[in-house]
Amino acid sequence: MADTLTYLDIAYKILKEESKARSLHYKVIAKRAFKQGLIESDDLIIAGNISSAINADIRKSKIEGEESKFITYGKGQYGLTENEPKGIFAEIRDKNNQVKRHLLEALLAMPPFSFEELVGEVLRNLGFENISVTSKSGDGGIDVTGELVVAGAIKNSVCVQVKRWRNNVQRASISELRGSLRPHQTGLFITTSDFSKPSIEEANDPYKAPISLINGKEFVDILCDYGIGVTSEEVIIYDIDDENGLIDIPGQVEINEEGIEIFTKYKGQEHYAIYFTPSKVIYNNEVFKSPSAAGTKVQNGLPVNGWKFWKFIDEKDGKTYPIDRLRENKL
């Protein structure tokens, strides 16, 4: 890894460069970083470290009441807060976030045993087998048990504790779950709230039995991913396809403060002007209120359609077009 860059710095740099993608999988982030020489390897360990660093930053920011630079979209996909979409995509995002908030409130209102049964259903969707929800009486800190089968052969016994809390889970609750585990069992703590920093440190202690954590936001994301408690509708949004070659679609042309050089040929002589906006064109050190007015000046008073009369070179493809194409920007 580059001497002066942390995993967070690297993730931010890659996501910033890929802003059009909106989100990238952490493995893709690692591959891009490796190609740029920012990390020494793109193996799963380093890729996982990048993912862990992002998740830790998101958790830390939430605990401190701040907004993280990163956003998790679930299933290993991450993006930047500054790249969040605007317009109709922002409306869709806001609508989905509103539904998630209502879903979380519904979870908080559920009877305890019903919530445990819901967790069991979620585990089934995640690939667990032999799931058992404990009785309503004393459960020794274990609410749900199951087996996570890996590659169809390896079975991991998992004990789950669930808490419908609004306050953050503290270290003592993690220790309580760990104390209820038998040898070769792993723990999973699911809450509708979140985890304090000490509880996260306790769960991640490498010298103790592993405890995985799922907070309220993550649990709601899982519900939505598997369509539990929510319905989804397909939204079709059309966009211009300028790559199939069947239709010549005028592209957007960027106009900076210096304007775009435009030109025309009249009676064998080249004439040049600067186009700023539809109402500002400079020709021969004179400002005209339209391309047509500037063109009329070139033709010594003869009227002309300036949008066809003047041409420009599009820097994107190096081709020459009538400046009518510039009106797409409505500048």
C-alpha positions in Angstrom: 0.0 0.0 0.0 1.2 3.5 -0.8 3.1 4.9 2.2 0.8 8.0 2.7 -2.6 6.4 1.8 -4.9 4.5 4.1 -7.4 1.9 2.9 -10.1 4.6 3.3 -8.0 7.1 1.2 -7.6 4.4 -1.5 -11.3 3.6 -1.6 -12.2 7.2 -1.8 -9.8 7.8 -4.7 -11.1 4.9 -6.7 -14.7 5.7 -6.1 -14.1 9.4 -6.9 -12.6 8.4 -10.2 -15.5 6.1 -11.0 -18.3 8.5 -10.1 -20.4 7.6 -13.1 -20.6 4.0 -11.8 -22.2 5.3 -8.6 -21.1 2.2 -6.7 -18.4 -0.5 -6.9 -17.9 -3.9 -5.3 -15.0 -3.9 -2.8 -13.2 -6.5 -4.9 -13.5 -4.2 -7.9 -12.1 -1.3 -5.8 -9.1 -3.5 -4.8 -8.5 -4.5 -8.5 -8.5 -0.9 -9.6 -6.3 0.1 -6.8 -3.8 -2.7 -7.6 -3.6 -1.6 -11.2 -2.8 1.9 -10.1 -0.1 0.6 -7.8 -1.8 1.8 -4.6 -1.8 -1.6 -3.0 0.7 -4.5 -3.3 -2.0 -7.1 -4.1 -5.7 -7.4 -4.9 -6.2 -10.7 -3.0 -9.3 -11.3 -0.9 -7.5 -10.4 2.3 -6.6 -6.9 1.2 -10.0 -6.5 -0.6 -11.7 -7.5 2.7 -9.5 -5.0 4.6 -10.8 -2.2 2.3 -14.4 -3.3 2.9 -13.8 -3.5 6.7 -12.3 0.0 6.7 -15.3 1.5 4.8 -17.8 -0.3 7.1 -15.9 0.9 10.2 -15.9 4.5 8.9 -19.7 4.3 8.3 -20.3 2.9 11.8 -18.0 5.4 13.4 -19.6 8.4 11.7 -23.1 7.2 12.7 -22.0 6.8 16.4 -20.5 10.3 16.3 -23.6 11.8 14.6 -21.7 12.7 11.5 -22.1 11.8 7.8 -19.6 9.3 6.4 -18.1 10.0 3.0 -19.1 6.5 2.1 -22.4 4.7 1.4 -23.0 1.0 1.5 -25.6 -0.4 -0.8 -25.4 -3.9 0.6 -23.8 -7.1 -0.9 -20.3 -5.5 -0.9 -21.3 -2.5 -3.0 -20.0 1.0 -1.9 -20.3 4.5 -3.2 -19.6 8.1 -2.1 -22.1 10.4 -0.5 -21.1 13.2 -2.8 -22.0 11.0 -5.8 -25.6 10.3 -4.7 -28.0 10.8 -7.6 -30.2 13.9 -8.2 -33.5 14.3 -9.9 -35.8 11.3 -10.4 -33.1 8.9 -9.0 -32.9 10.9 -5.8 -36.7 10.8 -5.5 -36.6 7.0 -5.9 -33.8 6.8 -3.3 -35.7 9.0 -0.8 -38.9 6.9 -1.3 -37.0 3.7 -0.6 -35.4 5.3 2.5 -38.8 6.3 3.8 -40.1 2.8 3.3 -37.0 1.4 5.2 -37.7 3.8 8.1 -41.3 2.7 8.3 -40.2 -1.0 8.1 -37.8 -0.4 11.0 -40.5 1.1 13.1 -42.7 -1.9 12.3 -40.0 -4.2 13.6 -39.8 -2.2 16.8 -43.5 -2.7 17.3 -43.5 -6.5 16.8 -43.9 -8.9 19.7 -40.6 -10.3 20.7 -41.3 -13.9 19.7 -42.7 -12.8 16.3 -39.5 -10.9 15.7 -37.4 -14.0 16.5 -39.5 -16.0 14.0 -38.9 -13.2 11.4 -35.1 -13.6 12.0 -35.5 -17.3 11.5 -37.1 -16.6 8.1 -34.4 -14.2 7.1 -31.7 -16.8 8.0 -33.5 -19.3 5.7 -33.2 -16.9 2.9 -29.5 -16.4 3.7 -28.9 -20.1 3.2 -29.1 -21.4 6.8 -30.5 -24.9 7.5 -31.9 -26.6 10.6 -33.2 -23.4 12.0 -34.8 -23.4 15.4 -36.4 -20.6 17.2 -36.2 -21.0 21.0 -39.3 -21.1 23.2 -40.7 -18.0 24.8 -39.2 -19.0 28.1 -35.6 -18.7 29.2 -33.3 -19.2 26.3 -29.9 -18.7 27.9 -29.2 -15.7 25.7 -29.8 -17.6 22.5 -32.9 -16.8 20.5 -32.4 -18.6 17.2 -30.0 -21.4 16.1 -29.1 -22.7 12.7 -26.4 -24.2 10.5 -24.7 -22.3 7.7 -23.7 -24.7 5.1 -20.7 -23.8 2.9 -20.0 -25.6 -0.4 -22.7 -28.1 0.4 -20.4 -29.9 2.9 -19.1 -27.6 5.7 -21.6 -26.9 8.4 -21.1 -24.0 10.9 -23.3 -24.0 13.9 -24.5 -20.4 14.6 -26.3 -19.1 17.6 -28.2 -15.9 17.2 -29.3 -13.3 19.8 -31.8 -10.7 18.7 -32.7 -7.4 20.4 -35.5 -5.0 19.4 -33.8 -2.0 21.0 -33.6 1.7 20.2 -30.5 2.2 22.3 -27.1 0.9 21.1 -26.0 -2.6 22.1 -23.1 -2.5 24.7 -20.1 -4.7 25.3 -21.8 -6.7 28.1 -24.4 -8.0 25.7 -21.8 -9.3 23.3 -20.0 -11.0 26.2 -23.3 -12.6 27.3 -23.8 -14.1 23.9 -20.3 -15.4 23.7 -20.6 -16.9 27.1 -23.7 -18.9 25.9 -21.7 -20.5 23.0 -20.6 -24.1 23.1 -17.2 -25.2 21.6 -17.1 -24.8 17.8 -20.1 -22.5 17.7 -20.1 -19.0 16.4 -22.4 -16.2 17.4 -24.6 -13.7 15.5 -26.1 -10.6 17.2 -29.0 -8.9 15.4 -30.5 -5.6 16.7 -32.9 -3.0 15.4 -30.5 -0.3 16.8 -26.8 -0.2 16.4 -23.6 -1.3 18.3 -21.4 0.9 20.5 -17.7 1.1 19.7 -16.7 -1.1 22.6 -19.2 -3.8 21.6 -17.8 -3.8 18.1 -14.3 -4.2 19.5 -15.4 -7.0 21.7 -17.1 -8.8 18.8 -14.0 -8.5 16.7 -11.6 -9.7 19.3 -9.4 -12.2 17.4 -8.6 -14.2 20.5 -12.2 -15.0 21.3 -15.1 -16.9 19.7 -16.2 -14.9 16.6 -19.4 -12.8 16.9 -20.9 -11.3 13.7 -23.1 -8.2 14.0 -26.1 -7.0 12.0 -27.6 -3.6 13.0 -31.0 -2.3 12.2 -30.2 -0.7 9.0 -28.4 -3.7 7.7 -31.2 -6.0 8.8 -33.8 -3.8 7.0 -31.6 -3.9 3.9 -31.6 -7.7 4.0 -35.4 -7.7 4.3 -35.7 -5.5 1.2 -33.1 -7.5 -0.8 -35.2 -10.7 -0.2 -38.6 -9.0 -0.5 -39.6 -9.7 3.1 -42.2 -7.2 4.3 -41.9 -5.1 1.2 -43.0 -5.1 -2.5 -41.0 -3.8 -5.4 -42.0 -2.3 -8.7 -39.9 -2.1 -11.9 -39.2 1.4 -13.1 -38.3 1.8 -16.7 -36.2 4.8 -17.5 -35.3 5.5 -21.1 -31.9 7.0 -22.1 -30.4 7.9 -25.5 -28.4 5.2 -27.1 -25.7 6.9 -29.1 -23.6 3.8 -29.7 -25.6 1.6 -31.9 -25.1 3.8 -35.0 -28.7 3.5 -36.2 -29.5 7.2 -35.3 -27.1 10.1 -35.3 -27.9 11.5 -31.9 -26.4 15.0 -31.2 -24.3 14.8 -28.1 -24.0 17.4 -25.3 -21.3 19.9 -25.8 -19.5 21.5 -22.9 -19.2 25.3 -23.0 -16.7 26.9 -20.6 -16.4 30.5 -19.6 -14.1 31.1 -22.6 -16.8 30.1 -25.1 -16.4 27.9 -28.2 -14.7 29.0 -31.4 -17.1 28.9 -34.3 -16.3 29.6 -38.0 -17.9 29.9 -41.4 -16.7 30.3 -45.0 -18.3 33.2 -47.1 -17.2 34.1 -50.6 -14.0 32.1 -50.2 -12.9 33.7 -46.9 -12.8 32.1 -43.5 -14.6 34.0 -40.6 -14.2 33.2 -36.9 -16.3 34.1 -33.9 -16.8 33.1 -30.3 -20.0 31.5 -29.1 -21.0 31.9 -25.5 -24.8 31.6 -25.3 -27.6 31.8 -27.8 -27.8 35.6 -27.0 -24.0 36.2 -26.9 -21.8 35.8 -29.9 -18.6 37.9 -30.4 -17.5 38.5 -34.0 -14.8 40.9 -35.1 -14.7 42.4 -31.5 -18.4 43.1 -31.6 -21.1 41.5 -29.4 -24.2 40.1 -31.2 -27.4 39.0 -29.5 -27.7 35.9 -31.8 -25.7 33.7 -34.2 -27.9 35.0 -37.0 -27.1 38.6 -36.2 -23.4 37.8 -36.3 -23.9 35.9 -39.6 -25.8 38.8 -41.1 -22.8 41.0 -40.3 -20.5 38.6 -42.1 -22.8 38.8 -45.2 -22.9 42.5 -45.2 -26.5 42.8 -44.1 -28.0 39.8 -45.9 -30.2 37.7 -43.5 -29.1 34.2 -42.6 -29.9 31.3 -40.3 -26.9 31.6 -38.0 -27.5 28.2 -36.4 -26.8 26.5 -39.8 -24.4 29.2 -41.0 -21.8 28.9 -38.3 -19.9 25.6 -37.6 -17.7 24.3 -34.7 -15.5 21.3 -34.0 -16.7 19.0 -31.3 -13.7 18.1 -29.2 -15.2 14.8 -28.2 -15.1 13.3 -31.7 -13.1 15.9 -33.7 -16.0 16.3 -36.2 -17.5 19.5 -37.6 -21.1 20.3 -36.9 -23.5 23.3 -37.3 -23.8 25.2 -34.1 -27.4 24.2 -34.0 -26.1 21.3 -31.9 -25.0 23.7 -29.2 -28.7 24.6 -28.5 -29.0 21.2 -26.8 -27.2 22.9 -23.8 -29.7 25.8 -23.7 -27.0 28.0 -22.5 
